[in-house]
Amino acid sequence: MQHRHRETERTCIVTRATAPVDALIRFVVAPDGAVVADFRRRLPGRGIWVTARADHVETAERRRLFARAHAGPVNVEPGLAERVERLYASAALSALSLARKAGTVVTGFTKVESALDRDNVIALIHAADGASDGVAKLAAVARRHDNDGKLAVIRYFNTAELDLAFGRANVVHAALLAGPASQNLLARIDAWRAYCCDEGDAGGVESGSADTDLNRDLVSSGQRNE
């Protein structure tokens, strides 16, 4: 058992602290010397581990710690932290698409409103670039049913991303229903937010609120939602 425990922990090259691999990002050096993030931990080569936070990845790049850990020359293209953030965003968007295919997402203002009245809704999803009036109206409906104030509101995806995930146009509002695919989505968003150093838990039912948006910090574009 002790041997197995050691195998699931690695040392961050920035903090020098040992942590479970789920709290770290594995990087490898490709044959051409490029540093590549290996989210699935399947790429060949010696792993280089960094705490799964954008500021730590930036530090590793700035201080040239990848070359030191690799004990040889490496090629780190500028903006590594932003590229990794986009990988987190892509994983969350894929999880949203899977939740839609699993039937645990309802889209459209009217259908979301109805779902709040009759279904086990665990989170509301609004387009980050959507109008605030629809968000406010659905928040009012949610408050009537969410007596404990634990319903998360996620605004991490813009309209184009929601359209892509759902395979239809003009998706602004959605309700996330209970189910394994939905929990997977929330876990992906939690990991994304943690990487962006955004405090809180997108898992929603414990700490979210119909009055508190879990807004996306757009690291890659330098924009921030209001």
KARADA-V252974 format. One record per pair of residues at least 24 apart in sequence whose C-alpha atoms are under 10 Angstrom apart, sorted by sequence separation. I is the first residue (numbers start at 1). J is the second residue. If there is no record, write none. Layout:
I/J
I/J
This chain:
24/48
25/49
26/50
46/70
57/81
58/82
113/137
117/141
121/145
122/146
152/176
192/216
193/217
24/49
25/50
26/51
56/81
57/82
109/134
113/138
116/141
117/142
121/146
130/155
189/214
192/217
23/49
24/50
25/51
26/52
35/61
54/80
55/81
109/135
112/138
113/139
116/142
128/154
129/155
23/50
24/51
25/52
54/81
57/84
114/141
115/142
116/143
117/144
118/145
123/150
124/151
125/152
126/153
127/154
128/155
129/156
130/157
189/216
21/49
23/51
24/52
25/53
53/81
54/82
109/137
110/138
113/141
116/144
117/145
122/150
123/151
124/152
125/153
126/154
127/155
128/156
129/157
130/158
21/50
22/51
23/52
24/53
54/83
109/138
112/141
113/142
116/145
122/151
123/152
124/153
125/154
126/155
127/156
128/157
129/158
130/159
19/49
21/51
22/52
23/53
54/84
112/142
116/146
121/151
122/152
123/153
124/154
125/155
126/156
127/157
128/158
129/159
18/49
19/50
20/51
21/52
35/66
53/84
54/85
121/152
122/153
123/154
124/155
125/156
126/157
127/158
128/159
129/160
19/51
25/57
35/67
52/84
53/85
125/157
126/158
127/159
154/186
16/49
17/50
18/51
126/159
127/160
128/161
156/189
16/50
17/51
33/67
127/161
128/162
152/186
13/48
14/49
15/50
16/51
35/70
127/162
138/173
154/189
12/48
13/49
14/50
15/51
126/162
127/163
156/192
10/47
11/48
12/49
13/50
14/51
29/66
33/70
125/162
135/172
156/193
10/48
11/49
12/50
13/51
28/66
29/67
134/172
135/173
10/49
11/50
12/51
27/66
33/72
34/73
35/74
36/75
134/173
9/49
10/50
11/51
12/52
33/73
34/74
35/75
36/76
130/170
10/51
15/56
29/70
33/74
34/75
35/76
36/77
130/171
131/172
14/56
28/70
32/74
33/75
34/76
35/77
130/172
13/56
14/57
29/72
31/74
32/75
33/76
34/77
37/80
127/170
129/172
130/173
12/56
13/57
14/58
15/59
29/73
30/74
36/80
37/81
127/171
128/172
14/59
15/60
29/74
30/75
35/80
39/84
126/171
127/172
128/173
13/59
14/60
29/75
37/83
38/84
125/171
126/172
127/173
13/60
14/61
29/76
36/83
37/84
125/172
126/173
127/174
12/60
36/84
39/87
125/173
126/174
154/202
14/63
39/88
124/173
125/174
126/175
152/201
153/202
154/203
37/87
124/174
125/175
152/202
154/204
14/65
123/174
124/175
125/176
151/202
152/203
153/204
13/65
14/66
39/91
123/175
124/176
151/203
152/204
13/66
122/175
123/176
124/177
151/204
152/205
121/175
122/176
123/177
150/204
151/205
152/206
154/208
13/68
107/162
120/175
121/176
122/177
123/178
150/205
151/206
152/207
153/208
154/209
13/69
119/175
120/176
121/177
122/178
149/205
150/206
151/207
152/208
153/209
154/210
119/176
120/177
121/178
122/179
148/205
149/206
150/207
151/208
152/209
153/210
156/213
119/177
120/178
121/179
148/206
149/207
150/208
151/209
152/210
153/211
154/212
155/213
156/214
157/215
158/216
25/84
107/166
115/174
116/175
119/178
120/179
123/182
149/208
150/209
151/210
152/211
153/212
154/213
155/214
156/215
157/216
113/173
115/175
116/176
122/182
149/209
150/210
151/211
152/212
153/213
154/214
155/215
156/216
96/157
105/166
112/173
113/174
114/175
115/176
116/177
122/183
148/209
149/210
150/211
151/212
152/213
153/214
154/215
155/216
156/217
157/218
108/170
109/171
111/173
112/174
113/175
115/177
149/211
150/212
152/214
153/215
154/216
155/217
156/218
93/156
108/171
109/172
110/173
111/174
112/175
123/186
146/209
149/212
92/156
93/157
101/165
107/171
108/172
109/173
110/174
111/175
112/176
122/186
146/210
92/157
96/161
97/162
100/165
101/166
107/172
108/173
109/174
96/162
97/163
99/165
100/166
107/173
108/174
109/175
143/209
89/156
97/164
98/165
99/166
100/167
106/173
107/174
108/175
142/209
143/210
89/157
93/161
97/165
98/166
106/174
107/175
142/210
143/211
93/162
96/165
97/166
105/174
106/175
107/176
141/210
142/211
156/225
94/164
95/165
96/166
97/167
105/175
106/176
139/209
140/210
155/225
90/161
93/164
94/165
104/175
105/176
106/177
139/210
140/211
89/161
93/165
104/176
105/177
138/210
139/211
93/166
103/176
104/177
105/178
139/212
103/177
104/178
105/179
136/210
104/179
135/210
136/211
100/176
103/179
104/180
105/181
135/211
99/176
100/177
102/179
104/181
105/182
99/177
102/180
103/181
104/182
135/213
102/181
103/182
123/202
96/176
99/179
101/181
102/182
123/203
124/204
99/180
100/181
122/203
123/204
99/181
100/182
122/204
123/205
98/181
99/182
122/205
97/181
98/182
99/183
121/205
96/181
99/184
123/208
124/209
128/213
95/181
96/182
98/184
99/185
122/208
123/209
124/210
128/214
95/182
98/185
123/210
126/213
128/215
95/183
96/184
97/185
125/213
126/214
127/215
128/216
95/184
96/185
124/213
125/214
126/215
95/185
96/186
94/185
95/186
92/184
93/185
95/187
96/188
92/185
95/188
96/189
91/185
92/186
94/188
95/189
92/187
93/188
92/188
93/189
128/224
129/225
91/188
92/189
128/225
129/226
90/188
91/189
92/190
128/226
89/188
92/191
88/188
89/189
91/191
92/192
88/189
91/192
88/190
89/191
90/192
88/191
89/192
88/192
89/193
87/192
88/193
86/192
85/192
88/195
84/192
85/193
88/196
85/195
84/195
85/196
81/195
82/196
81/196
89/216
89/218
89/220
85/217
86/218
85/218
86/219
85/219
86/220
84/219
85/220
82/218
83/219
84/220
82/219
83/220
53/191
54/192
57/195
81/219
82/220
52/191
53/192
56/195
81/220
82/221
52/192
53/193
54/194
55/195
82/222
53/194
54/195
55/196
79/220
52/194
53/195
54/196
55/197
52/195
53/196
54/197
51/195
52/196
53/197
52/197
53/198
54/219
23/191
22/191
25/195
23/194
24/195
23/195
